[in-house]
Amino acid sequence: MNMNFSQLAKLQEMKKRVDTFRRNHPKFPLFLDAVNRDAMKEGTIIEISVTSPEGKHYETNLKLNRDDLDLLQALGQLNGR
């Protein structure tokens, strides 16, 4: 893969942002690692709940299938996992 300087700069900026996120939320990457290690299999249900500062609540879930797992594995390979 050939990258120009602009793309390289964007990747470096993204890495800085990810590093900042990890410093701000040190338990979250540990949580994701545990889930990835122990629960990422077909049939696993992922539930997501979000509450805004104003109290508005959003909630959804999804049941992982083979295509989902293939996508997550491919994304993990981009991240070097």
Contacts in CASP RR format, 6 or more apart in sequence:
PFRMAT RR
TARGET T0000
AUTHOR 0000-0000-0000
METHOD contacts of the structure
MODEL  1
MNMNFSQLAKLQEMKKRVDTFRRNHPKFPLFLDAVNRDAMKEGTIIEISV
TSPEGKHYETNLKLNRDDLDLLQALGQLNGR
3 11 0 8 1.000
21 28 0 8 1.000
22 28 0 8 1.000
22 29 0 8 1.000
36 81 0 8 1.000
40 64 0 8 1.000
40 69 0 8 1.000
40 72 0 8 1.000
41 64 0 8 1.000
41 69 0 8 1.000
42 64 0 8 1.000
42 65 0 8 1.000
42 66 0 8 1.000
42 69 0 8 1.000
43 63 0 8 1.000
43 64 0 8 1.000
43 65 0 8 1.000
44 63 0 8 1.000
44 64 0 8 1.000
45 61 0 8 1.000
45 62 0 8 1.000
45 63 0 8 1.000
45 64 0 8 1.000
46 61 0 8 1.000
46 62 0 8 1.000
46 63 0 8 1.000
46 64 0 8 1.000
47 59 0 8 1.000
47 60 0 8 1.000
47 61 0 8 1.000
48 59 0 8 1.000
48 60 0 8 1.000
48 61 0 8 1.000
49 57 0 8 1.000
49 58 0 8 1.000
49 59 0 8 1.000
50 57 0 8 1.000
50 58 0 8 1.000
50 59 0 8 1.000
51 57 0 8 1.000
51 58 0 8 1.000
62 68 0 8 1.000
END
